[in-house]
Amino acid sequence: MRKFSAFFVLFFILIFDGYGFSQDTPEGFAQYRIKVGDTLSKIAPQIQWEIIMRVNRIDERHLPLGKIILLPADVEKAEKFLPLPKNISEKYQNSRLIYVVQEDQFFGVYEEGELIFWGPISSGRTEYKTPTGEFKILWKARKYRSKKYDVPMPLAINISHEGYFIHQQTLAGRPISHGCVRLLYADAKKLFTWSKIGDSVIIE
């Protein structure tokens, strides 16, 4: 499955602590270092906020001081950015698949072997590793609260009897969850609507 993320690795060198970017940036982007007082509204027009959050794997509240992020330099080219391959192997040509790459902190949704949408994630931090392997969607709940941590988990998709979910929650540009796979609200809503009980989930 490592071939899924090979394309992305050509563009990025991940730095574990901050998941920063190397000097080699994708076509259509430029690097920017966050300064004191920066907000999305100060560094980019609103029309670019969505792609900034998606590519940098952050939500609107997380612009860590000193972090290097990517900003669109050419919007037309930036909008063509794909962190995952457009097509997958023949094994999944006739299936519905959610594919999660923890190394790159992205997920992709495939239908009949073709990528139909993708987004950023935040997986489990060091002491709360997100499990890897093949899973199935067991059940879903629009409003759910963690019984273990007593925190809200909106648009929850359960993939394990051990209590692992895909759901909406904070994204800070790095793994920070207690083992679940976190998504931006727009992506969580879209995935919740698209997904069906029994759909395949691969996490690596």
C-alpha positions in Angstrom: 0.0 0.0 0.0 3.0 2.3 0.3 2.7 3.0 -3.5 -0.5 5.0 -2.7 1.6 7.8 -1.0 4.6 7.7 -3.3 3.4 10.5 -5.4 2.9 12.8 -2.4 6.4 12.0 -1.0 7.9 13.3 -4.2 6.7 16.8 -3.2 7.1 16.8 0.6 9.5 15.9 3.3 7.6 15.6 6.5 9.1 16.9 9.8 7.5 14.9 12.6 7.1 17.7 15.2 5.4 20.2 12.9 4.7 18.3 9.7 6.4 21.2 7.9 7.4 21.4 4.3 10.7 21.2 2.6 12.2 23.6 0.1 10.5 21.6 -2.7 6.9 22.8 -2.9 4.1 21.6 -5.1 3.4 23.5 -8.3 1.1 26.5 -7.7 2.2 27.1 -4.0 4.6 29.3 -2.1 6.0 28.9 1.4 5.0 31.3 4.2 6.1 31.4 7.8 3.4 32.2 10.3 4.1 35.5 12.3 2.6 37.0 15.4 -0.9 38.1 14.8 -1.5 36.2 11.6 -4.9 34.9 10.8 -6.3 33.4 7.6 -8.0 36.7 6.8 -4.6 38.5 7.1 -2.6 36.2 4.9 -5.0 35.2 2.1 -8.3 36.1 0.5 -11.3 34.1 1.8 -11.6 32.3 -1.5 -8.3 30.6 -0.7 -9.0 29.6 2.9 -10.4 26.1 2.1 -7.4 25.0 0.0 -5.0 26.4 2.6 -6.6 24.4 5.4 -6.8 21.3 3.3 -3.2 21.3 2.0 -1.7 22.3 5.3 -3.9 20.0 7.4 -5.1 22.7 9.7 -8.4 24.3 10.7 -9.1 28.1 10.8 -8.0 28.3 14.5 -4.6 26.7 14.1 -1.8 28.9 12.6 1.1 27.9 14.9 3.7 30.7 15.3 6.8 30.0 13.2 5.2 27.2 11.3 5.9 27.1 7.5 2.8 26.6 5.5 1.9 26.6 1.8 -0.1 29.5 0.3 -1.5 29.4 -3.3 0.7 31.4 -5.6 -1.2 30.3 -8.7 -4.8 29.4 -7.7 -5.6 27.5 -10.9 -2.5 25.2 -10.4 -3.0 25.0 -6.6 -6.5 23.7 -7.1 -5.2 20.7 -9.1 -3.1 19.5 -6.1 -3.7 15.9 -5.2 -2.0 14.2 -2.3 -3.2 10.7 -3.4 -3.3 8.9 -6.7 -6.3 9.2 -8.9 -6.7 5.5 -9.3 -6.1 2.5 -7.1 -5.1 -1.1 -7.7 -7.4 -3.7 -9.4 -8.2 -5.2 -6.0 -10.4 -2.2 -5.2 -11.8 -1.5 -8.6 -15.3 -2.7 -7.7 -15.5 -1.4 -4.2 -16.1 1.7 -2.1 -13.0 2.6 -0.1 -11.9 5.1 2.4 -8.1 5.2 2.4 -6.2 6.9 5.3 -2.4 7.6 5.1 -1.1 8.5 8.5 2.4 9.3 7.3 1.1 12.1 5.1 -2.0 13.0 7.2 -4.5 12.7 4.3 -7.5 10.5 3.4 -9.0 9.7 0.1 -12.4 8.3 -0.9 -12.5 5.9 -3.9 -15.4 4.6 -5.8 -14.9 2.0 -8.5 -11.2 2.5 -8.3 -11.3 6.3 -8.8 -10.6 9.1 -6.3 -13.8 11.1 -5.8 -12.7 13.4 -3.0 -9.9 13.8 -0.4 -9.0 15.8 2.7 -6.6 16.3 5.6 -6.7 14.3 8.8 -5.2 14.3 12.3 -4.5 10.7 13.5 -3.4 9.5 17.0 -0.4 11.1 18.7 2.5 9.0 19.8 0.9 7.7 23.0 -2.4 7.0 21.3 -1.6 5.4 18.0 -4.3 5.0 15.4 -4.5 1.3 14.5 -3.5 0.2 11.0 -5.1 -2.4 8.8 -8.3 -3.1 7.0 -11.6 -2.2 8.6 -15.3 -1.9 7.8 -17.8 0.8 8.8 -19.9 -0.7 11.6 -22.3 2.2 12.4 -22.6 6.0 12.2 -24.1 8.7 14.4 -24.4 12.4 13.5 -24.2 13.4 17.2 -22.0 11.3 19.4 -20.0 11.8 22.6 -17.0 9.7 23.5 -17.8 7.5 26.5 -14.1 7.2 27.3 -13.0 10.9 27.1 -16.4 12.6 27.4 -15.8 14.9 24.4 -18.1 15.5 21.4 -17.4 13.5 18.2 -19.7 15.0 15.6 -20.5 13.0 12.4 -19.0 9.9 13.9 -18.2 6.8 11.8 -17.3 3.8 13.8 -14.8 1.4 12.3 -13.9 -0.8 15.2 -15.4 -2.5 18.2 -12.4 -1.2 20.2 -13.8 2.3 19.9 -12.0 3.9 16.9 -13.9 6.4 14.8 -13.5 8.8 11.9 -15.2 12.1 12.9 -15.0 15.9 12.9 -12.7 17.6 15.3 -9.7 20.0 15.6 -6.9 19.8 13.0 -3.6 21.3 14.0 -1.3 20.2 11.2 0.0 17.1 13.0 -1.3 13.9 14.8 -3.1 15.0 18.0 -6.0 12.7 18.5 -6.5 9.9 21.0 -6.5 7.3 18.2 -9.4 8.3 16.1 -9.1 9.9 12.6 -10.1 13.6 12.7 -11.5 15.5 9.8 -12.4 19.1 8.9 -16.1 19.8 9.3 -16.8 20.0 5.5 -15.0 16.7 4.9 -16.6 14.9 7.8 -20.1 16.0 6.6 -19.4 14.9 3.0 -17.9 11.6 4.1 -20.8 10.9 6.6 -23.3 11.5 3.7 -21.4 9.3 1.2 -20.4 6.4 3.5 -22.5 3.3 4.0 -22.4 0.5 6.6 -20.0 -2.1 5.4 -17.8 0.2 3.3 -14.1 -0.7 3.4 -11.5 1.4 5.3 -7.8 1.0 5.0 -5.5 2.8 7.4 -1.8 2.7 7.0 
